[in-house]
Amino acid sequence: MNKDQAKGHMKDMGGKIQEKTGEITGSPGQQVKGKLKQAEGKMQKGVGDAKNIAENTKDNPGSAR
């Protein structure tokens, strides 16, 4: 797991907590911010996944899976 994957996962989890807190407190703004943070985390995790694939391909050509 690289830094982008880890940070992305943490942002996603933090966003879920923020969204749930917004639901509990009745704050639509917090819910939206939480969903946006989740999307940002998923994007960052995707970047990390792509970097991981690229690194594995560089180290071992022919086995990108």
C-alpha positions as CSV (number, residue, x, y, z in Angstrom):
1,M,0.0,0.0,0.0
2,N,1.4,3.4,-1.0
3,K,0.9,6.8,0.5
4,D,-1.9,7.8,-1.9
5,Q,-3.8,4.6,-1.2
6,A,-3.5,5.0,2.6
7,K,-4.4,8.7,2.5
8,G,-7.3,8.1,0.2
9,H,-8.7,5.4,2.5
10,M,-8.4,7.7,5.5
11,K,-10.2,10.5,3.7
12,D,-12.9,8.2,2.6
13,M,-13.4,6.9,6.2
14,G,-13.3,10.5,7.6
15,G,-15.9,11.5,5.0
16,K,-18.2,8.7,6.1
17,I,-17.9,9.8,9.7
18,Q,-18.6,13.4,8.7
19,E,-21.6,12.4,6.6
20,K,-23.0,10.3,9.5
21,T,-22.5,13.1,12.0
22,G,-24.4,15.4,9.6
23,E,-27.2,12.9,9.5
24,I,-27.4,12.6,13.3
25,T,-27.2,16.4,13.9
26,G,-29.5,17.2,11.0
27,S,-26.9,19.2,9.2
28,P,-27.2,18.8,5.4
29,G,-24.1,20.9,4.9
30,Q,-22.0,18.4,6.9
31,Q,-23.5,15.5,5.0
32,V,-22.5,17.1,1.7
33,K,-19.0,17.9,2.9
34,G,-18.7,14.3,4.1
35,K,-19.8,12.9,0.7
36,L,-17.3,15.3,-1.1
37,K,-14.5,14.1,1.2
38,Q,-15.4,10.5,0.4
39,A,-15.2,11.2,-3.3
40,E,-11.9,12.9,-2.8
41,G,-10.6,9.9,-0.9
42,K,-11.8,7.5,-3.5
43,M,-10.1,9.5,-6.2
44,Q,-6.8,9.6,-4.3
45,K,-7.0,5.9,-3.6
46,G,-7.5,5.4,-7.3
47,V,-4.4,7.4,-8.1
48,G,-2.5,5.3,-5.6
49,D,-3.8,2.1,-7.2
50,A,-2.6,3.4,-10.6
51,K,0.8,4.2,-9.2
52,N,1.0,0.8,-7.7
53,I,0.1,-0.9,-11.0
54,A,2.7,1.3,-12.8
55,E,5.4,0.4,-10.3
56,N,4.6,-3.3,-10.5
57,T,4.7,-3.2,-14.3
58,K,8.0,-1.3,-14.2
59,D,9.5,-3.9,-11.8
60,N,8.1,-6.9,-13.6
61,P,7.1,-6.2,-17.3
62,G,4.4,-8.4,-18.6
63,S,2.6,-8.9,-15.3
64,A,0.4,-5.8,-14.8
65,R,-2.2,-7.8,-12.9
